[in-house]
Amino acid sequence: MSPTRLEHRQLHAHLTQLRPGTAAAYEFTLVQSYLPGKPSLSLLVLAAADAFAPGCRKLVIVEATAANLLALGASLPTPEDFETLSHRWQSPVIDLQSPLGLTPVCIGKPWGQEIWFTGIEERGLSGVTDGRFTVPLAWVVAVVPVPLMTGQPGNPNLLKILDPLPEPVYGDLYFELHEEKREVYVVTHVDSHAWPDGRGAIRFGFDPRIRARYAGDDVFRQGYLQAVTEYREIRRQIDSLIDQLRERQGIPQNAPVSSEQSKLWMASVPARLRDVESKSREVMNQFTQLLPLAVGDVVQVPPLLPHSLQHGVRTVEFQSPVYERKILSFAQKVLTQTEWDTREAVELMTLDAPQPSALTTIEACAESGIVRERIADFDDFRVERLQLGPDAQWTKAREGTYALAMVVSGQICFNGIEIKPENAAFIPAACGDLNIENKANQAGAILLCRPRATK
């Protein structure tokens, strides 16, 4: 059979009107706006409604290649065909009324790696899995934005793990700020070799003692800008020397390399220049302050506040789904842009870091060990931490919008589907009540992110 070829709005209407107990096939053109030039990709979409309600419940999505169209056969598909075709195409069966497992993509960084669970970018696409096969999350968002993300335009919030190297300097993130993006970090691991007392750190704003030495904030900003500018010039000299080594070894100029390789290259830099770099970096960093962090700590990063997670501190991060930042400084070569944004960022940055505040307890039950805390409450999304005692369970009522769930610890099941620690699930808007159960004999924890309803 030839699948019905539809445009985006037509596809949504057809999926909504699918009769109970029936299935259909469609060909759909996806505009890949996350790639340069926004190339089109033809997708083959199989959709089925359950026997009791209209509208799409299950999906199989593959590229509409000649071979895949041929495998579809000459007759209309039935819901029973989905398993056969899913195996043939190596594509998951997606149930929009159940939690969807997320397959992460790892993005190499000079300081370590980011592990994206909802990434939809040229640099990497996260996936949706049924435990056997995986399909890009971007495809699912494009095909069924309403049952997946009712009322929420654009991409879902970005959920990722920041996994910096344990070495000082080499594992320290960019000192950067955001104008719009909101972020919240939850610390899940502190490397014991990097931080023997179990307390890591994040560079978080500026040291009020250093600030008090200046006649005013404008003078302080200029003093900091001068310190960074001097360090930047030294960094340019070192990066130029290392770029020559990259070229000789056939390593692309902007390719991430291991910390061992970076240290070997740095060791070849003249000792005098290395000494000047170290002292200049110390002068620059004296303007900033370090906020101690331990496992379980939560950090909300407000817009315009410069910050830099430090080496060996692993965190889960939820953030607004926008890519924008201004880099003030970095103790390595920045691979994603040629220049820093220091001068502009210094004019924008806020100097007052917020004081850590107590988390809001929403619900607590000593008998079951259930504790719900609100750990972030931004204009566009909220994040909660749910702690469950051994064998405890809690029901998340349907709210009409999607949610992202990251398991931190425990043996956690969502409607009977187990999600292991440091793995995540996408809870579709069409999903009903969600039963979350900890089957472990010790306490477990889950992070839940939900967008605020659009007005």
Secondary structure, DSSP 8 states (H G I E B T S, - for coil): ---EEE-HHHHHHHHHT--TT-EEEEEEEEE-TTSTT--EEEEEEEEE--TTS-S--EEEEEE--HHHHHHH-SS---TTHHHHHHHHHT---EETTS-EEEE-EEEEETTEEEEESS-EETTEE-EEESSS-EEEHHHHHHH-HHHHHTT--SS--EEEEEEE-SSTTTT---EEE-SS--EEEEEEEE-TTT-TTS-EEEEEEE-HHHHTTSSSHHHHHHHHHHHHHHHHHHHHHHHHHHHHHHHHHT--TT----HHHHHHHHHHS-HHHHHHHHHHHHHHHTTEEEEEE-TT-EEEE-TT--EEE-TTEEEEEEE-S----EEEE-SS--SS-SS--HHHHHHH-----------EEEEEETTTTEEEEEEEE-SSEEEEEEEE-TT-EEEE---SS-EEEEEEES-EEETTEEE-TT-EEEE-TT---EEEEE-SSS-EEEEEEEE----
